[in-house]
Amino acid sequence: MAPPRVYGLVDCNNFYVSCERVFDPRLEGVPVGVLSNNDGCFVARSAELKALGVKMGQPLFEVRDLVRQHRVRVLSSNYSLYGDLSARVTDCLRGFTPRLEVYSIDESFLDLSGFEGRDLRAYAAEIRATVRRWTGIPTCVGIAVTKTLAKLANHAAKKTLLDDSGVCALGGESEREHVLRVVPVEDVWGIGRRSAEKLGMLGVKTAADLRDMEPRRARQVLTVVGERIVYELRGLSCLPLDQAPAPRKTTAVTRSFGQPVTEWEPMREAVAAYATRAGEKLRAEGLAAEALQVFMHTSPFRPGPAYSNAATVELRPATDDTFALIAAATAGARRIWREGFQFSKAGVILTGLVPVTKVQPDLLAAADRARGARLMAAMDAINSRMGRDTLVPAATIGRAWRMRQDSRSPSYTTALADVPVVRA
């Protein structure tokens, strides 16, 4: 009988805040919060800010007095920085295992099967130290025989349920039982608020209670997902490592405007910019789109007339060319544009995604397509080397519609102009 698999979950601590602290040490030890698009709500909080009672998703306007009183450093989201540091953390982790699943921007599962001859706690400590040394990002590591238990172990490491080492390995029966009994059921991976409420009505309050639940009953209450969670909590692996996620079926770029858009020209510029970013995402994954949908709407929270509409444009043949996407998005937006409204949001959604290698080309336009592909490759190479938006279509250069980001840090790792300079 083959030995059970062993999974590790590496989770970056307060990731957005940690990214900001890498390049600004003055943020260490002080309350720091990172805001969502248009500087609306808190999407990341330092431990110091959590201690002040600020909740995830809480609007900034609700706590302005607290922010001033405690001198909280409030920052706008810097997604280019966070994405780049996430990729660096992932590259670092690949040196510790040949099998890895990137679960989110700040979490990765590692297959540690075959490492049983090593002290896994010591190995996890080495992973933490290496990631911190190479990237500056602090992490916690949870280790167990299933992915659900590894998530639980990581939770225990963050909450210091067993110790404050930043590592939790649920290899022993006593450690696993202790963690299962003290972790509330709502903190189990895959159990949302509504599911927790259903379970609570049945007397299932902790992870241990859920583990001891009859699997068939769990399926009745929580569908097959709940049944799998029960088995996973018992140490029976039901969720294999996902090294190759299923190909994307859609991709979208949507944004809320920094201020209401009331004129066609800023809307056209915004839609063109979204189509440009969508094209970059397509080419990064080797895909092409068969259709493009563009939408726009007013805010449901502002007084005045309301309007919402969308238009779909077929792309024949399927394309990943930025200029073709801009033309389609502009045409669709023009069809649904109406004067007299204060638009708060717009977006571009690409559907019918197929591998670009499987696109049936138009023989009469083969030369144009080849020239377009070379141009896109050149633009992507320049923007990759010199920083995003170094080279952009002229149709996207307007600024009035862009998101409000009053306190955004520099793009330290993706724009040459923002690279820190050290003077002797």
Backbone hydrogen bonds, N-H to C=O, Kabsch-Sander energy under -0.5 kcal/mol:
donor,donor_aa,acceptor,acceptor_aa,energy
7,Y,144,A,-3.4
8,G,110,L,-2.8
9,L,142,G,-2.8
10,V,8,G,-0.5
10,V,108,S,-2.6
11,D,9,L,-0.6
11,D,140,C,-2.4
12,C,106,D,-2.7
13,N,138,P,-2.4
15,F,12,C,-0.7
18,S,14,N,-2.7
19,C,15,F,-2.5
20,E,16,Y,-1.8
21,R,17,V,-2.1
22,V,18,S,-1.4
23,F,19,C,-0.8
23,F,20,E,-0.5
24,D,20,E,-0.8
27,L,24,D,-2.3
28,E,25,P,-1.8
30,V,27,L,-1.4
33,G,73,R,-2.6
34,V,44,A,-2.5
35,L,75,L,-2.8
36,S,41,C,-2.6
39,D,36,S,-1.6
40,G,37,N,-0.8
42,F,58,Q,-2.1
43,V,34,V,-2.9
44,A,34,V,-1.3
46,S,32,V,-2.6
50,K,46,S,-2.4
51,A,47,A,-2.0
52,L,48,E,-0.6
52,L,49,L,-0.7
53,G,50,K,-1.8
54,V,49,L,-1.4
57,G,42,F,-3.1
58,Q,55,K,-1.8
60,L,40,G,-2.7
62,E,59,P,-0.9
63,V,60,L,-1.6
64,R,61,F,-0.7
67,V,63,V,-2.6
68,R,64,R,-2.2
69,Q,65,D,-2.7
70,H,66,L,-2.4
71,R,68,R,-0.7
72,V,67,V,-2.2
73,R,31,P,-2.6
74,V,72,V,-0.7
75,L,33,G,-2.8
75,L,73,R,-0.5
76,S,407,S,-1.5
77,S,35,L,-0.5
81,L,78,N,-0.5
82,Y,78,N,-2.0
83,G,79,Y,-2.7
84,D,80,S,-1.8
85,L,81,L,-2.4
86,S,82,Y,-2.1
87,A,83,G,-1.9
88,R,84,D,-1.7
89,V,85,L,-2.3
90,T,86,S,-2.3
91,D,87,A,-2.4
92,C,88,R,-1.9
93,L,89,V,-2.2
94,R,90,T,-1.8
95,G,92,C,-1.3
96,F,93,L,-2.3
97,T,93,L,-0.6
100,L,98,P,-0.5
101,E,109,F,-2.7
103,Y,101,E,-0.9
103,Y,107,E,-1.4
104,S,107,E,-2.0
107,E,104,S,-0.8
108,S,10,V,-1.9
109,F,101,E,-2.7
110,L,8,G,-3.3
111,D,99,R,-2.3
112,L,6,V,-2.8
112,L,110,L,-0.8
113,S,6,V,-0.6
115,F,112,L,-1.9
118,R,115,F,-2.6
120,L,118,R,-1.0
123,Y,119,D,-2.3
124,A,120,L,-2.6
125,A,121,R,-2.3
126,E,122,A,-2.0
127,I,123,Y,-2.1
128,R,124,A,-2.5
129,A,125,A,-2.4
130,T,126,E,-2.4
131,V,127,I,-2.6
132,R,128,R,-2.3
133,R,129,A,-2.4
134,W,130,T,-2.8
135,T,131,V,-2.3
136,G,131,V,-0.7
136,G,132,R,-1.3
137,I,131,V,-0.7
140,C,11,D,-2.0
141,V,166,G,-2.4
142,G,9,L,-2.0
143,I,168,C,-2.6
144,A,7,Y,-2.3
150,A,146,T,-2.1
151,K,147,K,-2.2
152,L,148,T,-2.0
153,A,149,L,-2.7
154,N,150,A,-2.3
155,H,151,K,-2.2
156,A,152,L,-2.3
157,A,153,A,-2.2
158,K,154,N,-2.4
159,K,155,H,-2.3
160,T,157,A,-0.6
161,L,156,A,-2.4
168,C,141,V,-2.2
170,L,143,I,-3.0
170,L,168,C,-0.6
171,G,169,A,-1.4
172,G,169,A,-0.5
176,R,172,G,-2.2
177,E,173,E,-2.6
178,H,174,S,-2.2
179,V,175,E,-2.3
180,L,176,R,-2.5
181,R,177,E,-1.8
182,V,178,H,-1.3
183,V,179,V,-1.8
185,V,205,K,-2.6
187,D,184,P,-1.9
188,V,185,V,-1.7
191,I,188,V,-2.2
192,G,190,G,-0.7
196,A,192,G,-2.5
197,E,193,R,-2.0
198,K,194,R,-2.2
199,L,195,S,-2.6
200,G,196,A,-2.6
201,M,197,E,-1.7
202,L,198,K,-0.6
202,L,199,L,-1.1
203,G,200,G,-1.5
204,V,199,L,-2.6
205,K,203,G,-1.0
207,A,180,L,-0.6
207,A,183,V,-2.3
208,A,180,L,-2.1
210,L,206,T,-1.9
211,R,207,A,-2.4
212,D,208,A,-2.0
213,M,210,L,-1.2
218,A,214,E,-2.3
219,R,215,P,-2.1
220,Q,216,R,-1.9
221,V,217,R,-2.1
222,L,218,A,-3.2
223,T,219,R,-1.8
226,G,222,L,-1.1
226,G,223,T,-0.7
227,E,223,T,-1.4
228,R,224,V,-2.2
229,I,225,V,-2.0
230,V,226,G,-2.1
231,Y,227,E,-2.0
232,E,228,R,-2.8
233,L,229,I,-2.6
234,R,230,V,-1.1
235,G,232,E,-1.6
236,L,231,Y,-2.6
237,S,235,G,-0.7
243,Q,241,L,-1.0
251,T,350,L,-1.8
253,V,348,V,-2.6
255,R,346,A,-2.1
257,F,344,S,-2.7
258,G,401,W,-1.1
258,G,402,R,-0.7
261,V,343,F,-2.5
262,T,260,P,-0.6
267,M,263,E,-1.3
268,R,264,W,-3.0
269,E,265,E,-2.4
270,A,266,P,-2.3
271,V,267,M,-2.7
272,A,268,R,-2.2
273,A,269,E,-2.2
274,Y,270,A,-2.3
275,A,271,V,-2.3
276,T,272,A,-2.0
277,R,273,A,-2.2
278,A,274,Y,-2.4
279,G,275,A,-2.2
280,E,276,T,-1.9
281,K,277,R,-2.0
282,L,278,A,-2.2
283,R,279,G,-2.4
284,A,280,E,-2.0
285,E,281,K,-0.9
285,E,282,L,-1.0
286,G,283,R,-0.9
287,L,282,L,-2.4
288,A,354,V,-2.6
289,A,319,T,-2.6
290,E,351,T,-1.6
291,A,351,T,-1.6
292,L,313,V,-2.6
293,Q,349,I,-3.2
294,V,311,A,-2.6
295,F,347,G,-2.0
296,M,309,N,-2.0
297,H,345,K,-2.3
298,T,307,Y,-2.3
299,S,342,Q,-0.7
302,R,299,S,-0.9
309,N,296,M,-2.0
311,A,294,V,-2.5
313,V,292,L,-3.4
315,L,290,E,-3.0
316,R,314,E,-0.6
319,T,289,A,-2.0
325,L,321,D,-2.2
326,I,322,T,-2.7
327,A,323,F,-2.0
328,A,324,A,-2.1
329,A,325,L,-2.8
330,T,326,I,-2.7
331,A,327,A,-2.2
332,G,328,A,-2.5
333,A,329,A,-2.6
334,R,330,T,-2.3
335,R,331,A,-1.5
336,I,332,G,-1.2
337,W,333,A,-1.2
341,F,338,R,-0.6
343,F,261,V,-2.6
343,F,341,F,-0.8
344,S,297,H,-2.1
345,K,297,H,-1.7
346,A,255,R,-1.7
347,G,295,F,-1.9
348,V,253,V,-2.5
349,I,293,Q,-3.2
350,L,251,T,-3.3
351,T,291,A,-2.3
352,G,249,K,-0.6
353,L,249,K,-1.2
354,V,288,A,-2.5
356,V,286,G,-2.4
358,K,355,P,-2.1
359,V,356,V,-1.1
363,L,361,P,-0.7
365,A,362,D,-1.6
366,A,363,L,-1.0
369,R,365,A,-2.5
370,A,366,A,-2.2
371,R,367,A,-2.3
372,G,368,D,-2.6
373,A,369,R,-2.4
374,R,370,A,-2.0
375,L,371,R,-2.2
376,M,372,G,-2.7
377,A,373,A,-2.3
378,A,374,R,-2.2
379,M,375,L,-2.6
380,D,376,M,-2.7
381,A,377,A,-2.1
382,I,378,A,-2.3
383,N,379,M,-2.6
384,S,380,D,-2.1
385,R,381,A,-2.1
386,M,382,I,-3.2
387,G,383,N,-1.4
390,T,387,G,-1.6
396,T,393,P,-1.9
397,I,394,A,-1.4
402,R,399,R,-1.5
405,Q,403,M,-0.6
408,R,405,Q,-0.9
409,S,76,S,-0.5
412,Y,410,P,-1.7
414,T,411,S,-0.8
415,A,411,S,-1.4
416,L,386,M,-1.1
418,D,415,A,-1.6
419,V,415,A,-0.5
419,V,416,L,-1.2
423,R,421,V,-0.5
